[in-house]
Amino acid sequence: MTGNRQSKDRRPIGSALDAMTGHRMPGGCDDCHAYQTIEQHAPGVYVLAVFHDDTCPELRRRSR
């Protein structure tokens, strides 16, 4: 399948992601008070990033 995927209400999924772009959303890690952001890097290409606390054990484990 090619093209823009659509949600059940027939709006492009990108419009939902566009609405979240640039906002901090809580969550993303069960071990700390992380937050997430969504950024659009190109038309139809979105990146979700999780930002952990400095004291997060999961972040420490992954940084080894």
C-alpha positions as a Markdown table, in Angstrom:
| # | Residue | x | y | z |
|---|---|---|---|---|
| 1 | Met | 0.0 | 0.0 | 0.0 |
| 2 | Thr | 1.3 | 3.4 | -0.8 |
| 3 | Gly | 0.1 | 6.9 | 0.0 |
| 4 | Asn | -1.1 | 8.5 | 3.2 |
| 5 | Arg | -2.5 | 6.0 | 5.7 |
| 6 | Gln | -5.8 | 7.1 | 7.1 |
| 7 | Ser | -7.5 | 6.7 | 10.5 |
| 8 | Lys | -10.9 | 5.2 | 11.0 |
| 9 | Asp | -12.6 | 8.6 | 10.7 |
| 10 | Arg | -10.9 | 9.0 | 7.3 |
| 11 | Arg | -8.6 | 11.9 | 8.2 |
| 12 | Pro | -4.9 | 11.4 | 7.3 |
| 13 | Ile | -2.8 | 10.1 | 10.2 |
| 14 | Gly | -0.4 | 12.9 | 9.5 |
| 15 | Ser | -3.0 | 15.5 | 10.7 |
| 16 | Ala | -3.0 | 13.8 | 14.2 |
| 17 | Leu | 0.8 | 13.8 | 14.2 |
| 18 | Asp | 0.9 | 17.5 | 13.1 |
| 19 | Ala | -1.3 | 18.4 | 16.0 |
| 20 | Met | 1.2 | 16.8 | 18.4 |
| 21 | Thr | 4.3 | 18.2 | 16.8 |
| 22 | Gly | 6.3 | 20.5 | 19.0 |
| 23 | His | 4.5 | 19.6 | 22.2 |
| 24 | Arg | 5.9 | 17.8 | 25.3 |
| 25 | Met | 3.8 | 14.8 | 26.2 |
| 26 | Pro | 4.4 | 13.0 | 29.5 |
| 27 | Gly | 5.5 | 9.4 | 29.4 |
| 28 | Gly | 7.8 | 7.1 | 27.5 |
| 29 | Cys | 9.6 | 5.4 | 30.4 |
| 30 | Asp | 8.3 | 3.4 | 33.3 |
| 31 | Asp | 11.4 | 4.2 | 35.4 |
| 32 | Cys | 11.4 | 8.0 | 35.4 |
| 33 | His | 9.5 | 11.2 | 34.7 |
| 34 | Ala | 10.3 | 11.1 | 30.9 |
| 35 | Tyr | 8.5 | 13.2 | 28.3 |
| 36 | Gln | 8.2 | 12.7 | 24.5 |
| 37 | Thr | 8.2 | 15.0 | 21.5 |
| 38 | Ile | 7.2 | 14.5 | 17.9 |
| 39 | Glu | 9.0 | 16.4 | 15.2 |
| 40 | Gln | 8.4 | 16.3 | 11.4 |
| 41 | His | 11.6 | 15.9 | 9.5 |
| 42 | Ala | 10.2 | 15.7 | 6.0 |
| 43 | Pro | 6.7 | 15.5 | 4.6 |
| 44 | Gly | 5.2 | 12.3 | 6.0 |
| 45 | Val | 8.3 | 11.6 | 8.1 |
| 46 | Tyr | 7.9 | 12.0 | 11.9 |
| 47 | Val | 10.3 | 11.2 | 14.7 |
| 48 | Leu | 9.3 | 10.4 | 18.3 |
| 49 | Ala | 11.9 | 11.2 | 20.8 |
| 50 | Val | 11.9 | 10.2 | 24.5 |
| 51 | Phe | 13.7 | 12.4 | 27.0 |
| 52 | His | 14.6 | 10.7 | 30.3 |
| 53 | Asp | 15.5 | 12.1 | 33.7 |
| 54 | Asp | 19.2 | 12.3 | 34.4 |
| 55 | Thr | 18.7 | 9.8 | 37.2 |
| 56 | Cys | 16.8 | 7.2 | 35.1 |
| 57 | Pro | 18.1 | 3.6 | 35.5 |
| 58 | Glu | 16.9 | 2.7 | 32.0 |
| 59 | Leu | 18.8 | 5.6 | 30.4 |
| 60 | Arg | 21.9 | 4.7 | 32.5 |
| 61 | Arg | 21.7 | 1.0 | 31.3 |
| 62 | Arg | 21.4 | 2.0 | 27.6 |
| 63 | Ser | 24.2 | 4.5 | 27.9 |
| 64 | Arg | 26.8 | 1.9 | 28.9 |
